């Protein structure tokens, strides 16, 4: 099987696996991350197959939809790649990307695993949490979890531990301050940071408008 055939087979597998997924973590999210990763990779010296597979499989079993179990995704991805006779080095690298890509996995600690391929896929994933799509995904997930839109009495927690982040049921607006507005300065690549800067400003403008409307000023 050629690399391109493997990528197309992986796309089909991911589409089928995530056909009933929540709207912010479905196939279309994966597709956007995949495209972002390919764009960023053009300016980096990376293994294109690892980047492609890492992007396509990074959310194959997101722990937030599996009772917090972060081991399922790597196991599913590893089994799929092994079934298609992918070499062990590539499989291990993709698994490490899945294990270390999430925002929560890096809270309060240095990255347990480092690679340029992880940097690229992580930036691509974080870009999809920013800008217009980031706003849409945030409110979609908040609605999915039946969370309060906003509560002025509940201040954002800007120093959350990994456990607090995973257990949080804070109003949706708080998520912008607790995570999304912090992503711009956490990008790994020059291309990722450049795109993130524009999307970040879009969210800042949105939050200013939201606050003004909430207060009845506009």
Helices and strands as residue ranges (DSSP letters): H 3-17, G 23-25, H 27-41, H 48-57, G 63-65, H 71-83, H 88-100, G 104-106, H 116-127, H 131-144, H 162-167, H 172-178, G 180-186, H 190-214
